[in-house]
């Protein structure tokens, strides 16, 4: 097992060291080890998928409290307990690093402490390996209530929980230079910073600062899904990038494996979600080849090279969409991507709603807890910039 210390040492190297067929692990500045590849537990990932990932060898699960953003904390807890019981019966041992996140509507000292208690109960544990503040603030459509306080108040609560041994590591998502400046002044500095990062959006300047401070830089949407979900691209420009495709073809691997290999060479933690057991295994086994120095540099050079979608075909008009569940049961919502796969967006509880930015032509389907389709919807720009669609008794 290859252990990478998160420090500024990498910045002195032109190209980071090879993996040499070893699985990369980082050491946080509190001495805690964490695998650099984990399973993101949104995007339709449920208990059965977590069980298959644990069986494949995953030892890092990234979840969050927000079911409306596609997470199911309780199912993580159940899967880990099931795997642990099986390991005991087999006289083996399983140690899983579990990370969760506090919803921005629970910002505030007291609210955060209560939220952590909820996570402990859902995850069936007395200690959380890592807790992140999911977003440093609320925005329109993201929160169902006004937060009690600020991220600074939440941070004070998390620091106390670290002191008490209830939490191992703490961090926050979506960090810019100004926020990092303030974070570095806290009594306990962040152990983990999670930002959007992929080969076309590397955030090199903020990442360099974060890693120089001995903080683990963690990527969400590392395989490029943000470009389709939030940047108006009809197709994922990361997975179709000619440089990445060419490298993948050379080694006989997937583009995802190339990205995972490249990112972890830089000491970056990646958390690709997958419900497909074969893809889970493939993502985990991204270290049986080593990129050349030239290939690493060629991927580094992709920063900022995402094609700009045209205003006509490639960049459909953005709209704000709210799906409201007026039925009596929870509804799961799915976006249909460019290859007709269903991407889970989140669960809409009875009487609740799901807000998001979308684009003309985006297709959605809705399913009940049994998996049966209860409705479908296609976004059309002519319906206006702000749209509301009601899911009522399983019908739109």
Secondary structure, DSSP 8 states (H G I E B T S, - for coil): -EEEE-SGGGGGSSS----TT--EEEE-TTS-EEESB-EE--TT--HHHHHHHHHHT--EEE--S-GGGT--HHHHHHHHHHHHHHHHHTT-----EEEEEE-GGG-SHHHHHHHHHHHHHHTT-S-EEEEEES-SS--TTT-SS--SS-HHHHHHHHHHHHHTTSEEEEEEES--HHHHHHHTTSSS--SEEEEE-BTTB--HHHHHHHHHTT-EEEEESTTSTHHHHTS--SS-TTTT-HHHHHHHHHHT--HHHHHHHHHHHTT-EE----S-HHHHHHHHT--SS---HHHHHHHHTTTT------TTTTS--EEEEEEEE-SSS-EEEEEE-TTS-EEEEEEE-TT-EEEEEEETT-EEEEE-TTS-EEEEEE--GGG-SEEEEEEBTTB-
